Amino acid sequence: MQRVFVRSKTLISVTSNCIFFPPSLPFYLQNQQAFHSNSNRNTPFGSPTRVQKLIASQSDPLLAKEIFDVASRQPNFRHTYSTYLILILKLGRSKHFSLIDHLLRCIKSDSHPITPTLFTYLIRVYAEADLPDKALKTFYNILHFNCKPLPKHLNRILEILVSHRNYIRPAFILFKDAHRYGVEPNTKSYNILMRAFCLNRDISIAYSLFNKMFKRDVVPDIESYRILMQALCRKSQVNGAVDLLEDMLNKGVL
């Protein structure tokens, strides 16, 4: 029995004992035959590691996804976790976001232990595509994968959100609710919000955040002070900026 898959003039032919690719594919082997099966391989693709390398080598993300799908249909075949990560990046950078959603359902049903790296990749993809809604949804979905968000996830999403003026409030809500998702805002988290509010001319909110840092045992750094001092100077409140500078020096923040 032979099945043939065509994508962008690229032929993928699966027979009962081997798989054929065109000469343009990097893993094309002599006699137009790649990844022979043998006694300890259950699919014409060979091992999951070889499929991972094949998918990683593809410049066409949709062809990579087709290879993924063909391999998935083989009996007893299970993709590596790295294959999912590689394909998510490929599809994300080519803006095939609906296919990413399909992969997330697959990886969940495949019972792979989920690591924070998956969400780092997803957030990166949505940041590059300038999709703040998708980035925000990613944060809220982390717990659905039995994974705990990290401060770097929170901070990157905050950066994505505040880069859009109409997303400053959603960013603030996420910041305030983050502890419910098992992650506490750190100094960088506060700085991101303080800078956003200062640039939005809401210095009073930025000042309130600054004062809350001390109450919550979050230590301001030199950037925390700089953000407020620059905002005060822009409003010609030089005396307030000088007071902050003195406070910074007295606390030994350098």
Secondary structure, DSSP 8 states (H G I E B T S, - for coil): --EEEEETTEEEEE-SS-EE--TTSTT--GGG-BS---TT--STT--HHHHHHHHHH-S-HHHHHHHHHHHHTSTT----HHHHHHHHHHHHHTT-HHHHHHHHHHHHHTT----HHHHHHHHHHHHHTT-HHHHHHHHHHGGGGT----HHHHHHHHHHHHTSGGGHHHHHHHHHHGGGGT----HHHHHHHHHHHHHTT-HHHHHHHHHHHHHTT----HHHHHHHHHHHHHTT-HHHHHHHHHHHHHTT--
